[in-house]
Amino acid sequence: MITAGLIERSLNHLLRQTPGASESLLRHAGASVRFDLSLVQVDFRIADDGYFSEAPIDAPDAVIRPTPALLARLPFFGRDALRHADYSGDPALLATLDRVFKQLSWDIEADLAPLVGDIAAHRAHQFGRDILSHATQAFSALGRNASEYGVEEAELMARGVDVSRFNREVDTLANDVARLEARLRILETDNP
């Protein structure tokens, strides 16, 4: 299957680029992991060398299932988005996978250098990081502007200052009502 082969090669490539990652998986050699991608399920075994190998599995030791929140966050938050996946199975294996996946780091420059040279690879990587940084800033500014529009212009939401003032006024009113009720009880007991 093309998907499984691509995922296997990609994961193993990242494991090779991250020092100590495959060694962490060695103690789980023989364990099985299923990536449940909704439309397709991809099964792997952890091989004796600490890398993933495609293998059909009836009952996996661990299942990793992406959620819509993960898929929406992955392009912007990278590895931090992985906490939005659903995990089930052997807790020790899942903890090791979590630790390994958080360590994985793609060395883009190393992969580009044989194709375009060291300097061009470095510049392309820097250019990509700059574009991603600017896109992140633009989306952040867009969110702030939309929020400000919703509060100030369209008056769809209340400002934080107004909500705080309203809450203080409600608390003051509740205290005043409690004091008035206490006075009324005193007056009622004094004048039967």
Order of alpha helices (4+ residues) and beta strands (2+ residues): alpha-alpha-beta-beta-beta-beta-alpha-beta-alpha-alpha-alpha-alpha
